Amino acid sequence: MSTSETFRHRAYASMMLFGEYAFHYQKGYAIACAIDQSVTINLTLRDDDMIFIDSVFGQEQLSLSNWQESNKFRSWLVPLFSCCPEYLKHGMTIKVLSTIDSFVGIGSSTALIVALLKALAQSAGVSSEERILEKLFLISQNISHNLEIASFLSSFYGCTIAYGLHDGDLVKYRCSMDLVAIYTGSRGSYLLGKERIDALMNHKPIEISKILQSMQNITSQAMSALSRENLHRLGELMTESYILQKKLAMSSELMDSLIELIDSSHEFLGGKISGPGQGDCVLGLGNGFLLLPQDQDGVRLFHIKTVSI
């Protein structure tokens, strides 16, 4: 492989639609959608052991012997490289391009990992989708014990998907949706969220199990609504899901106010929390105007569309 060759891959950002946590505890399905925002990786191999990363949010210089010490990009670089040591035979220059001006809140880190994984695999002469997917599952396990594997798979395939944790079943959907994503200004954590739910399970096991089962039932109904492209029913299910998310301590005062803003508009069919909760995003199904609160630093609104196959 020429050390001057550049490998270019793009991946769509993705967001969780249904099944957060419930698919893990109930061994059911989770649904995620790819959206019309993307990250592109240009990876050029070098004839030394240096690793140069150039992105919209900074630059960093590392090497094949010290990439574990990354500061700016540790959250995605370390879990990815840790799972792919056989791909790291040369130094490299990694240029990160993005249609998203902020790398938090609407699934761009997932897209970055997927695009870079594909570029690294190609640079190492690996073209097998099965082998690349094996690496993706390892990375997801490394980051969050596969709590966000549906988002990774949605970004990988570039469409809305449902993934079944129990049997590995994957369903792709053609349904196209207009969404509004409101980033709360702070990041959530699936691992911290799971700790919260584990604590609730220890305190109220029967009640929490029923809530998780209800959430999984909603996910099953959402899969049917997606198959029929029934957006009105999908919006209703988003609202039902949010009510259960609150009972799992996934919401916050700010997130409640944003969902209330979505529900008060006739231009939206429903809204819910997307992702781990206690931060990150809320989603609204629709494409209307929303006046965000003026006293909340970091809150940002994105009008997005899902990508359909």
C-alpha positions, 0 to 999 in steps of 0.5 A: 500500500502506497504511503501517499495514498489517501482513503476517503470515507463519509458517514452520516450522523445518527440519532436514537429514535426508540429503545434507549436502555430498554433494548439492553435490559429487555434484550429487544430492539432499538431504533436509530436514524441516519440524518442529513449531516455527515463527517468525512475522513481523508486518511493519508498514510505516511512513511514515518510513525507520526499521526497528525489529526486536523479537524474543525475543533483542533489539531493534534500530533501523536505517534504510533507509540503514544496515541493513547495519550491523546487529549483533544480526541481521546473519547473516540481515538483511543477506543477505536485504535485500541480495537484495531491495532493491526490497522496501525502499521503506518503513521497517518494524517487524518483530515476530519471534515464535517457538515456539523459545526459542533461535534456534540449533540447530534450524532457526529462522533458516531459518524466520525468513528464509522468513517475513520474505521472504514478508512483505516480498514481500507488502508490495511487492505480489509474490505470485508463488511463482516470484519469491519462490523466486528470491529464496530461492535468491539468499539461500541462495547468499549465505549458504552457496553453496546448501549449505542450500537444501534446508532453506530449501525445506522451511521454504518448503513446510512439509513434508519434501522432497528437492531435486535440485541437478542438475535442480531436481527437488523431491519432497514427502513425507507421512511423519510422524516423531518425532525428538529433536534435541540441540543441541551448544551451538555453531553449525556452518558450511557454508562452513567444512565445505566448506573441510574437505572441499575439503582432504580432497579435495585430499589423498585425492580418490579416497577422499573421492569414494567417501565422498560417492558412498556418502552420495548413495546413502544419500540415494537409499535414504532417498527410497525409505524415505520414500515407503514410510514405512519408518521402520525402514529410515530409521533404519538409513540415518541410522546408515550416514550418520553413519559416513560423516559421521565420515570427512568430519570432520563430527563431534566428541567431543561429537557422537560421545558424543551419537550413542552415547547415541542408539544405546544406547537401544532407543527410537531407530531411528538417529541422525546429524549434522544440518547442517554438522557440528562443531557444531549438532545431532544427530538421533535417530529416535524419541521416547525418554528420553535422559539428557544429559551433565551436564558440557556447557554449552549442550547442549539436547534437543528432542522434535520432530515432522515436519510432513507435507502 
